[in-house]
Amino acid sequence: MKVLVIGSGVIGVTHAYYLAKAGHSVTVVDRQPGPALETSYANAGQISPGYSAPWAAPGIPVKAMKWLAQRHAPLKLHPQMDTTMWKWMMQMLSNCTESAYAVNKERMMRLAEYSRDCFIQLRKDTGIQYNDRQQGTLQLFRTDKQVKASQSDIAVLERCNVPYEVLSMDQCIAIEPALERVREKFISGLRLPGDETGDCFEFTNKLVEISKQMGVEYLFDTTVNKLLSRGGNIIGVDTSAGELTADIYVVAMGSYTPFLVNPLGLELPIYPVKGYSLTVPIANADAAPVSTVMDETYKVAITRFEDRIRVAGTAELSGYNLKLREPRRETIAMVVRDVFPDGGDIDKAEFWTGLRPMTPDGTPLVGKTQISNLYLNSGHGTLGWTMSCGSGKLLADVISGNQPDIDPAGLDVSRYS
């Protein structure tokens, strides 16, 4: 079949790769001049199935109220005259229960663990390299309260058969030697050895070249105006390059997906949660992280690439605003200085922001819609890089009529019907 994929971030490109591998004729269209130039450009660099958990969790409403008054808080809210934002927030709050958290976490872990397996197979099949490391993620705790709170997450890891290691500070330093410089700031850690790291932008661009060799066509600098429908089917896409047609249409536009499908009666609960990152040149390799370190207090991830450190974190609800706010830079710069004070040259860091497409329950929308030839691959929030390969392979199987490798139940938009 002929498939048109709208969006060339890591989600759209991985999906195009798996569609081509399944034998389909694939075209990818994007308004940008190249792939991965929006949310996929400078994310945290983590492929972290072990940390795949919904933000909507018991206790979050109370924490969020406290965070609003803190200077270096993980969450900031800039109120908008936007009914969509407030409706999304109410839906998120309704998922902050023990029962909803358990259901949503299982769905996310199921897809994320599968995606990590797909990454492993893709590397074997293609030989792709993208500053990738398979050395796990270390979550650092500063207080006994954080250690106690981690027990509920450990229980979920055990239920999902995810390997983990509870480490003393000496053991943390054995994994990340540069922490010796700041050992007095932390008391212990939780390590997920199955997690990986890598440069999402580099991966996506290289996979574009690989998929081109498989026959995938990319139309960049092409704005999608609207989907054209007739009789309950999509019959084409109106773009700046003219009308494009296919048998199957897949929308992978991240936070902008609702704008394209809402006119068709598909009201998607996807809202942008703004994130920030710094890309810091390494000044002293021995004083830099080995893999990814997560500071639990500030919810900031510090990831090692070959010659750079990627520091990413904070969540900001401010609509579709891409303004680079200096207080957010100060927060993530403060964390990397605090944890790896001699590792990088902060003065030469690149400051970036992107809009992460978040659903109220944390689980992405991957699968069919009520329109027979329209599919969604969006709403991955902070886990687009983590879930990209799994989402692409799962949806390619669904479109091809093949039995998926994992149960797709609860992953498509029907759960919001």
Disulfide bonds with the S-S distance in Angstrom:
none
